[in-house]
């Protein structure tokens, strides 16, 4: 058989993906098998996160010399879409973990040590932990009276190192983590990334996320009460670092979009399975079975096309991001900007496409499709919740402003109260 230019036989990225997809197939299949029941009973996926870590999935982008899978960015996002189809909660709850690893790959996450050799050794330390199965969580967002861009959580020096105090909300993934990366304000008024053990004295993790979708992401609040932190686990951010163009912004958005695309694929899969198993038909239908009804076939065809379009758009953005991350310094700024723009554009099309898929899937089955036993509603709830992150209305305006007025894209955003 003659292979095409983009076939797995000739495309290194697809060959890499195929090999890793086969390796992770058993754990992904097991996760998918229990996803509906976990949603119905609100069973947090502790076992599933551990299975992903034990299989090497959480270290899939860690360089092979440090014990990881060495996967490229495009391969990583293909695998993340597969995980999102199995259970969309898992890519989102691991978002901070994978972003931390990607920051290490970019050289943006090492500690403030002197010299490149020391920085590389520090990154190697964290890579080894991830390869050994350590999972990292996030604690950045606050619901305080702080103004936009400011923080109330503080990290202050003492005679033994540092002390961390503050409260965070939407600490996605931290319930399942071994380590938590916390954003804090320093004594000098700057910013720092503080890495603490999840089981350190003074750390309290709460399962109080009350959203109607993505209910198993552990996106609850976290409390840090005078937590002792060694100096080696506190990295002060460089002045002006927040807001500077970085591939991490597109990376973080693409994790959410991969989860969303996974929802779309799962919705199509479950709609097809539902129709195939239906024995009852409508009197005004046009087929002996639901699967033979051309109107039902039309719905399935339409939602499959929308899901496929969303996936292709997200993977195209991932391809640009892969190019940007491997670019030389001379090309880097331009390619980061191009990847960020394409990622935002992907968000603006993938969101309505997947929301349409998860709503229109119910057209194939009447009221029986709303049975709580099937839990098909989780697809819409999850898609709607994912789509509410980094709201589309602001992203639409950002692109319009960019194209009309040449305004730069926003690489860092936060919430808070407006300054007077």
Secondary structure, 3 states (H helix, E strand, C coil): CCCCCCCCCCCHHHHHHHHHHHHHHHHHHHHHHCHHHHHHHCCCCHHHHHHHHHHCHHHCCCCHHHCCCCCCHHHHHHHHHHHHHHCHHHHHHCHHHHHHHHHHHHCCCCCCCCCHHHHHHHHHHHHHHHHCCCCEEEECCCCCCCECCCCCCEEEEECCEEEEEEEECCCCCHHHCCEEEEEEEECCCCEEEEEEECCCCCEEECCCCCCCCCCCCCCCCEEEEEEEECHHHEEECCCCCCCCCCHHHHHHHHHHHHHHHHHHHHHHHHHHHHHHHCCCCCCCCCCCCHHHCHHHHHHHHHHHHHHHHHHHHHHHHHHHHHHHHCCCHHHHHHHHHHHHHHHHHHHHHHHHHHHHHHHHHHHHCHHHHHCCCCCCHHHHHHHHHHHCCCCHHHHHHHHHHHHHHCCCCCCCCCCCECCC
